[in-house]
Amino acid sequence: GGRGGKGKEEDKDEAEAESAVQELLRVADRFQAGGLYEHCLAEFGRALTVQTAIPQLVWAHAHAPEGARAVAMEYVVANCRAIQVDAALRRARLFGLPVFLLTVCLLLQLLLRGGSACARGRGVRGLRLAAALQVLMGDSA
């Protein structure tokens, strides 16, 4: 899971446990085993995290009984901002280094092509170096 500090074996065990709960939830619903269904539904809800909520909501809409869809949707709505922040942080970690390296490469090309004119604030189609940096970094402010 996304809680950190766990090994691959623990992640694998957790994924298998989660899929067992999902499977039992479907079976309990199919056979109308109310007590087992309620227990599995509660376990499904407890297993939701900021990192797993969206995939679990997708699973619930595709494969689960209505109760699981409702639990997953309730969690997503209640934790929407935290889910967005976590997704943004994961994207930053995933793409942060490549974007930084691309920016460095573009800046090097910019400086090499513009030479001293760029250093004096001219070149790059009339943009000053500071403005070019803002464009490269995606900051229009």
Backbone as a chain_set.jsonl record, in Angstrom:
{"seq": "GGRGGKGKEEDKDEAEAESAVQELLRVADRFQAGGLYEHCLAEFGRALTVQTAIPQLVWAHAHAPEGARAVAMEYVVANCRAIQVDAALRRARLFGLPVFLLTVCLLLQLLLRGGSACARGRGVRGLRLAAALQVLMGDSA", "coords": {"N": [[0.784, -1.199, 0.0], [0.154, 2.396, 0.034], [1.176, 3.412, 2.354], [3.749, 3.466, 3.193], [6.966, 2.217, 4.291], [6.438, -0.465, 4.214], [7.121, -3.757, 3.065], [7.5, -5.521, -0.114], [6.326, -8.052, 0.094], [4.453, -7.673, 2.16], [2.811, -5.803, 0.903], [1.841, -7.42, -1.166], [0.485, -9.384, 0.315], [-1.446, -7.741, 1.497], [-2.844, -6.866, -0.779], [-3.88, -9.305, -1.666], [-5.502, -9.886, 0.529], [-7.303, -7.772, 0.387], [-8.523, -8.363, -2.072], [-9.715, -10.741, -1.37], [-11.616, -9.868, 0.482], [-13.164, -8.337, -1.241], [-14.107, -10.333, -2.98], [-15.522, -11.976, -1.162], [-17.44, -10.122, -0.404], [-18.962, -9.819, -2.742], [-19.918, -12.466, -2.993], [-21.332, -12.779, -0.58], [-23.338, -10.897, -1.003], [-24.596, -11.999, -3.246], [-25.626, -14.407, -2.223], [-27.211, -13.454, -0.282], [-26.329, -13.213, 2.392], [-26.65, -11.672, 5.061], [-25.256, -10.871, 7.521], [-22.549, -11.534, 6.971], [-22.224, -10.026, 4.671], [-22.528, -7.367, 5.656], [-20.326, -7.295, 7.395], [-18.171, -7.649, 5.572], [-18.566, -5.407, 3.99], [-18.038, -3.381, 5.841], [-15.317, -3.939, 6.31], [-14.306, -3.485, 3.756], [-14.754, -0.73, 3.567], [-13.094, 0.166, 5.685], [-10.607, -0.464, 4.624], [-10.178, 1.39, 2.667], [-8.139, 3.983, 1.426], [-6.527, 7.159, 0.932], [-4.903, 6.747, -1.257], [-5.98, 4.427, -2.424], [-8.655, 4.814, -2.905], [-9.872, 5.773, -5.342], [-9.239, 3.743, -7.346], [-10.613, 1.656, -6.036], [-13.21, 2.617, -6.029], [-13.746, 2.594, -8.764], [-13.546, -0.178, -9.195], [-15.709, -0.967, -7.572], [-17.893, 0.169, -8.923], [-17.81, -1.302, -11.247], [-17.91, -4.029, -10.49], [-19.039, -4.614, -7.989], [-21.57, -4.94, -5.363], [-24.273, -2.602, -4.743], [-23.949, -1.451, -2.174], [-21.151, -1.372, -1.727], [-20.377, 0.411, -3.705], [-21.617, 2.707, -2.746], [-20.271, 3.067, -0.276], [-17.624, 3.449, -1.155], [-17.949, 5.753, -2.748], [-18.851, 7.597, -0.851], [-16.555, 7.782, 0.754], [-14.732, 8.882, -1.109], [-15.936, 11.364, -1.67], [-15.884, 12.534, 0.886], [-13.153, 12.735, 1.268], [-12.066, 14.124, -0.808], [-10.355, 16.395, -1.33], [-7.936, 15.625, -0.076], [-7.355, 13.374, -1.624], [-6.923, 14.579, -4.114], [-4.64, 16.144, -3.524], [-2.803, 14.143, -2.819], [-2.63, 12.78, -5.281], [-1.506, 14.797, -6.856], [0.974, 15.095, -5.574], [2.05, 12.55, -6.041], [2.248, 12.639, -8.836], [4.118, 14.694, -9.059], [6.34, 13.51, -7.852], [6.694, 11.416, -9.631], [7.056, 12.663, -12.132], [8.743, 14.738, -11.575], [11.699, 14.725, -11.63], [12.293, 14.045, -14.41], [11.039, 16.27, -15.686], [12.497, 18.376, -14.57], [15.067, 17.761, -15.581], [14.569, 17.985, -18.34], [13.94, 20.698, -18.463], [16.415, 21.799, -17.72], [17.957, 20.934, -19.912], [16.637, 22.326, -22.001], [17.134, 24.954, -21.181], [19.916, 25.017, -21.385], [20.214, 24.722, -24.167], [18.919, 27.067, -24.948], [20.624, 29.02, -23.83], [23.02, 28.396, -25.139], [22.372, 28.807, -27.835], [21.516, 31.461, -27.767], [23.649, 32.773, -26.693], [25.741, 35.466, -25.742], [23.898, 37.475, -26.193], [21.549, 36.481, -25.149], [22.268, 36.336, -22.488], [22.406, 39.029, -21.93], [19.805, 39.599, -21.897], [18.422, 39.625, -24.252], [17.294, 38.074, -27.318], [15.928, 34.78, -28.053], [13.474, 35.099, -29.471], [12.92, 37.727, -28.677], [12.23, 37.547, -26.016], [13.005, 38.101, -22.615], [15.494, 36.598, -20.506], [14.496, 35.894, -17.963], [11.739, 35.823, -18.442], [11.69, 33.758, -20.299], [12.485, 31.646, -18.686], [10.264, 31.499, -16.99], [8.311, 30.725, -18.826], [9.308, 28.22, -19.58], [9.127, 26.88, -17.161], [6.457, 26.778, -16.836], [5.1, 28.76, -15.507], [3.118, 31.398, -15.602], [2.914, 33.701, -14.226]], "CA": [[0.0, 0.0, 0.0], [0.818, 3.672, -0.042], [1.425, 3.946, 3.689], [5.191, 3.58, 3.389], [7.605, 1.39, 5.28], [6.074, -1.865, 4.097], [7.836, -4.458, 2.02], [6.704, -6.039, -1.225], [5.526, -9.177, 0.571], [3.3, -7.142, 2.894], [1.918, -5.227, -0.096], [1.198, -8.54, -1.852], [-0.474, -9.958, 1.256], [-2.555, -6.796, 1.643], [-3.629, -6.903, -2.013], [-4.64, -10.549, -1.647], [-6.539, -9.746, 1.55], [-8.323, -6.879, -0.142], [-9.293, -9.055, -3.096], [-10.548, -11.724, -0.677], [-12.761, -9.125, 1.018], [-14.01, -7.991, -2.383], [-14.767, -11.554, -3.44], [-16.518, -12.343, -0.151], [-18.509, -9.13, -0.467], [-19.828, -10.2, -3.874], [-20.57, -13.743, -2.676], [-22.315, -12.523, 0.484], [-24.472, -10.212, -1.622], [-25.277, -12.949, -4.137], [-26.373, -15.395, -1.426], [-27.978, -12.7, 0.703], [-25.838, -13.514, 3.74], [-26.649, -10.319, 5.602], [-24.193, -10.61, 8.494], [-21.265, -11.57, 6.269], [-22.215, -8.868, 3.763], [-22.268, -6.16, 6.449], [-18.939, -7.375, 7.873], [-17.278, -7.399, 4.428], [-18.751, -4.012, 3.596], [-17.29, -2.579, 6.815], [-13.888, -4.159, 6.043], [-14.032, -2.778, 2.502], [-14.683, 0.689, 3.911], [-11.89, 0.408, 6.502], [-9.412, -0.635, 3.801], [-10.018, 2.523, 1.748], [-7.174, 5.021, 1.767], [-6.437, 8.226, -0.068], [-4.26, 6.187, -2.44], [-6.737, 3.333, -3.038], [-10.086, 5.12, -3.01], [-10.348, 5.879, -6.729], [-9.307, 2.404, -7.952], [-11.663, 0.864, -5.391], [-14.491, 3.136, -6.523], [-13.892, 2.05, -10.126], [-13.876, -1.597, -9.018], [-17.054, -1.077, -7.011], [-18.877, 0.458, -9.973], [-17.77, -2.341, -12.276], [-18.058, -5.414, -10.046], [-19.516, -4.801, -6.613], [-22.955, -4.574, -5.06], [-24.544, -1.174, -4.515], [-23.399, -1.001, -0.892], [-19.728, -1.051, -1.887], [-20.313, 1.66, -4.489], [-21.989, 3.807, -1.855], [-19.191, 3.257, 0.696], [-16.476, 4.034, -1.858], [-18.29, 7.122, -3.154], [-18.879, 8.408, 0.37], [-15.162, 8.022, 1.134], [-14.135, 9.805, -2.086], [-16.512, 12.7, -1.456], [-15.401, 13.053, 2.169], [-11.701, 12.909, 1.247], [-11.753, 14.591, -2.157], [-9.185, 17.283, -1.344], [-6.745, 14.828, 0.244], [-7.087, 12.532, -2.791], [-6.326, 15.452, -5.128], [-3.289, 16.508, -3.09], [-1.97, 12.948, -2.94], [-2.392, 12.532, -6.701], [-0.555, 15.816, -7.325], [2.291, 14.746, -5.031], [2.558, 11.374, -6.762], [2.664, 13.101, -10.173], [5.355, 15.462, -8.898], [7.432, 12.545, -7.63], [6.864, 10.623, -10.835], [7.523, 13.457, -13.255], [9.593, 15.831, -11.127], [13.06, 14.668, -12.14], [12.348, 14.215, -15.863], [10.709, 17.65, -16.063], [13.651, 19.187, -14.206], [16.141, 17.509, -16.549], [14.157, 18.58, -19.609], [14.083, 22.143, -18.305], [17.851, 22.099, -17.773], [18.387, 20.778, -21.309], [16.105, 23.444, -22.784], [17.865, 26.161, -20.794], [21.251, 24.947, -21.986], [20.061, 25.041, -25.592], [18.583, 28.475, -25.011], [21.823, 29.799, -23.554], [24.015, 28.142, -26.178], [21.925, 29.461, -29.072], [21.411, 32.902, -27.587], [24.962, 33.282, -26.33], [25.811, 36.666, -24.914], [22.662, 38.255, -26.36], [20.598, 35.937, -24.189], [22.736, 36.727, -21.16], [22.081, 40.444, -21.755], [18.347, 39.743, -21.813], [17.811, 39.662, -25.586], [17.274, 36.776, -27.968], [14.76, 33.936, -27.829], [12.323, 35.84, -30.021], [12.661, 38.956, -27.95], [11.941, 37.329, -24.609], [14.13, 38.193, -21.696], [15.81, 35.302, -19.924], [13.574, 35.608, -16.857], [10.455, 35.442, -19.032], [11.878, 32.436, -20.896], [12.475, 30.689, -17.583], [8.885, 31.343, -16.543], [7.612, 29.935, -19.826], [9.787, 26.845, -19.486], [8.678, 26.28, -15.91], [5.01, 26.727, -16.843], [4.584, 29.755, -14.575], [2.837, 32.592, -16.375], [2.832, 34.858, -13.324]], "C": [[0.817, 1.25, 0.0], [1.151, 4.253, 1.304], [2.903, 4.052, 4.001], [5.697, 2.61, 4.43], [7.261, -0.089, 5.183], [6.851, -2.47, 2.939], [6.902, -4.968, 0.944], [5.82, -7.207, -0.791], [4.288, -8.698, 1.32], [2.307, -6.507, 1.935], [1.138, -6.325, -0.813], [0.141, -9.169, -0.953], [-1.692, -9.057, 1.414], [-3.445, -6.81, 0.412], [-4.469, -8.17, -2.07], [-5.765, -10.479, -0.628], [-7.664, -8.849, 1.052], [-9.154, -7.587, -1.204], [-10.172, -10.138, -2.476], [-11.778, -11.045, -0.095], [-13.72, -8.767, -0.118], [-14.799, -9.207, -2.874], [-15.853, -11.99, -2.457], [-17.709, -11.389, -0.162], [-19.486, -9.48, -1.596], [-20.613, -11.479, -3.574], [-21.659, -13.544, -1.62], [-23.539, -11.813, -0.079], [-25.284, -11.189, -2.472], [-26.151, -13.921, -3.351], [-27.158, -14.764, -0.283], [-27.633, -13.097, 2.133], [-25.611, -12.18, 4.439], [-25.514, -10.0, 6.554], [-22.822, -10.57, 7.847], [-21.136, -10.367, 5.34], [-21.874, -7.593, 4.532], [-20.834, -6.129, 6.963], [-17.963, -7.045, 6.733], [-17.381, -5.957, 3.948], [-17.984, -3.088, 4.54], [-15.784, -2.72, 6.59], [-13.463, -3.44, 4.763], [-13.867, -1.289, 2.779], [-13.447, 1.027, 4.726], [-10.615, 0.33, 5.682], [-9.181, 0.544, 2.844], [-9.008, 3.519, 2.301], [-7.214, 6.086, 0.683], [-5.845, 7.672, -1.369], [-5.118, 5.144, -3.153], [-8.187, 3.68, -3.355], [-10.592, 5.142, -4.448], [-10.344, 4.508, -7.416], [-10.4, 1.525, -7.337], [-13.05, 1.333, -5.826], [-14.763, 2.609, -7.933], [-14.269, 0.576, -10.05], [-15.318, -1.758, -8.547], [-18.115, -0.822, -8.071], [-18.929, -0.644, -11.019], [-18.209, -3.717, -11.766], [-18.805, -5.622, -8.738], [-20.999, -4.488, -6.47], [-23.062, -3.089, -4.717], [-23.933, -0.65, -3.227], [-21.94, -0.604, -0.992], [-19.551, 0.231, -2.696], [-20.612, 2.857, -3.599], [-20.878, 4.111, -0.855], [-17.998, 3.942, 0.028], [-16.754, 5.488, -2.249], [-18.309, 8.054, -1.956], [-17.454, 8.754, 0.816], [-14.519, 9.043, 0.197], [-14.654, 11.217, -1.875], [-15.964, 13.319, -0.175], [-13.908, 13.389, 2.143], [-11.199, 13.453, -0.091], [-10.48, 15.43, -2.203], [-7.902, 16.506, -1.059], [-6.363, 13.919, -0.923], [-6.431, 13.36, -3.884], [-4.889, 15.81, -4.776], [-2.354, 15.317, -3.243], [-1.646, 12.652, -4.405], [-1.388, 13.531, -7.268], [0.855, 15.517, -6.82], [2.886, 13.542, -5.742], [3.006, 11.756, -8.166], [3.973, 13.861, -10.082], [6.543, 14.538, -8.675], [7.73, 11.773, -8.897], [7.506, 11.428, -11.955], [8.515, 14.547, -12.865], [10.975, 15.825, -11.721], [13.109, 14.791, -13.655], [12.031, 15.638, -16.319], [11.866, 18.576, -15.733], [14.767, 19.011, -15.22], [15.811, 18.091, -17.912], [14.321, 20.087, -19.566], [15.542, 22.552, -18.382], [18.35, 21.992, -19.202], [17.9, 21.926, -22.179], [16.832, 24.745, -22.459], [19.266, 26.171, -21.387], [21.192, 25.282, -23.469], [19.782, 26.525, -25.782], [19.825, 29.343, -24.836], [22.871, 29.608, -24.628], [23.639, 28.823, -27.484], [21.926, 30.969, -28.941], [22.734, 33.545, -27.242], [24.883, 34.509, -25.46], [24.571, 37.535, -25.052], [21.609, 37.792, -25.365], [20.985, 36.353, -22.776], [22.433, 38.193, -20.881], [20.571, 40.675, -21.738], [17.683, 39.849, -23.159], [17.854, 38.257, -26.169], [16.008, 36.029, -27.61], [13.486, 34.687, -28.221], [11.944, 37.031, -29.159], [12.337, 38.762, -26.476], [13.195, 37.567, -23.775], [14.314, 36.842, -21.034], [14.84, 34.938, -18.801], [12.215, 35.158, -17.384], [10.553, 34.055, -19.663], [11.866, 31.367, -19.823], [11.055, 30.439, -17.093], [8.086, 30.504, -17.521], [8.016, 28.478, -19.725], [9.276, 26.149, -18.241], [7.153, 26.224, -15.832], [4.361, 27.726, -15.914], [4.372, 31.035, -15.359], [2.791, 33.857, -15.531], [4.106, 35.67, -13.361]], "O": [[2.046, 1.192, -0.03], [1.387, 5.456, 1.416], [3.274, 4.678, 4.994], [4.966, 2.221, 5.34], [7.742, -0.888, 5.987], [7.191, -1.792, 1.969], [5.68, -4.869, 1.06], [4.689, -7.336, -1.259], [3.2, -9.246, 1.142], [1.098, -6.645, 2.115], [-0.064, -6.194, -1.045], [-0.97, -9.455, -1.401], [-2.826, -9.534, 1.459], [-4.669, -6.77, 0.534], [-5.632, -8.129, -2.471], [-6.868, -10.961, -0.89], [-8.84, -9.137, 1.272], [-10.375, -7.428, -1.232], [-11.253, -10.426, -2.989], [-12.877, -11.595, -0.172], [-14.937, -8.881, 0.027], [-15.996, -9.12, -3.145], [-16.964, -12.333, -2.862], [-18.848, -11.805, 0.048], [-20.701, -9.435, -1.406], [-21.807, -11.571, -3.859], [-22.765, -14.07, -1.747], [-24.663, -12.102, 0.331], [-26.513, -11.197, -2.418], [-27.274, -14.224, -3.754], [-27.7, -15.463, 0.573], [-28.512, -13.293, 2.972], [-24.509, -11.631, 4.409], [-24.868, -8.962, 6.413], [-22.021, -9.68, 8.134], [-20.067, -9.765, 5.235], [-21.018, -6.822, 4.099], [-20.194, -5.077, 6.971], [-17.038, -6.253, 6.915], [-16.382, -5.36, 3.545], [-17.354, -2.127, 4.098], [-15.052, -1.733, 6.668], [-12.381, -2.855, 4.703], [-12.936, -0.661, 2.273], [-12.814, 2.057, 4.494], [-9.632, 0.994, 6.012], [-8.096, 0.672, 2.275], [-9.022, 3.851, 3.487], [-7.861, 5.918, -0.35], [-6.245, 8.085, -2.458], [-4.999, 4.986, -4.368], [-8.874, 2.9, -4.015], [-11.648, 4.578, -4.735], [-11.351, 4.136, -8.019], [-11.038, 0.742, -8.04], [-13.962, 0.52, -5.973], [-15.889, 2.224, -8.249], [-15.183, 0.123, -10.739], [-16.059, -2.591, -9.07], [-19.127, -1.52, -8.115], [-19.979, -0.89, -11.613], [-18.81, -4.489, -12.512], [-19.17, -6.757, -8.429], [-21.603, -3.856, -7.336], [-22.065, -2.422, -4.439], [-23.448, 0.481, -3.189], [-21.53, 0.397, -0.405], [-18.673, 1.041, -2.4], [-19.948, 3.89, -3.684], [-20.569, 5.277, -0.607], [-17.434, 4.892, 0.569], [-15.89, 6.351, -2.095], [-17.83, 9.185, -2.042], [-17.183, 9.888, 1.208], [-13.839, 9.963, 0.652], [-13.875, 12.171, -1.9], [-15.617, 14.5, -0.155], [-13.451, 14.234, 2.912], [-10.038, 13.258, -0.453], [-9.615, 15.188, -3.044], [-6.891, 16.711, -1.731], [-5.177, 13.716, -1.185], [-5.483, 12.9, -4.519], [-4.014, 15.782, -5.641], [-1.237, 15.462, -3.741], [-0.509, 12.31, -4.731], [-0.523, 13.164, -8.064], [1.824, 15.672, -7.563], [4.085, 13.51, -6.018], [4.027, 11.262, -8.645], [4.847, 13.695, -10.933], [7.619, 14.75, -9.234], [8.891, 11.503, -9.205], [8.397, 10.936, -12.647], [9.072, 15.212, -13.738], [11.4, 16.839, -12.276], [13.907, 15.581, -14.161], [12.675, 16.157, -17.231], [12.191, 19.466, -16.518], [15.354, 19.993, -15.674], [16.691, 18.64, -18.576], [14.791, 20.689, -20.532], [15.877, 23.54, -19.035], [19.089, 22.861, -19.665], [18.653, 22.448, -23.001], [17.112, 25.544, -23.352], [19.748, 27.21, -21.839], [22.023, 26.037, -23.972], [20.345, 27.161, -26.673], [20.05, 30.284, -25.597], [23.551, 30.565, -24.998], [24.508, 29.362, -28.17], [22.289, 31.681, -29.877], [22.924, 34.739, -27.475], [24.059, 34.587, -24.549], [24.225, 38.262, -24.122], [20.87, 38.601, -24.805], [20.122, 36.683, -21.963], [22.223, 38.572, -19.728], [20.111, 41.807, -21.584], [16.488, 40.135, -23.226], [18.408, 37.348, -25.551], [15.121, 36.568, -26.948], [12.57, 34.876, -27.421], [10.761, 37.299, -28.945], [12.184, 39.747, -25.754], [14.308, 37.261, -24.204], [13.39, 36.029, -21.005], [14.41, 33.789, -18.706], [11.61, 34.231, -16.847], [9.613, 33.265, -19.575], [11.299, 30.293, -20.023], [10.684, 29.299, -16.812], [7.278, 29.669, -17.115], [7.163, 27.592, -19.778], [9.018, 24.946, -18.267], [6.606, 25.683, -14.87], [3.192, 27.571, -15.559], [5.338, 31.692, -15.745], [2.647, 34.958, -16.062], [4.215, 36.679, -12.666]]}, "num_chains": 1, "name": "protein.A"}
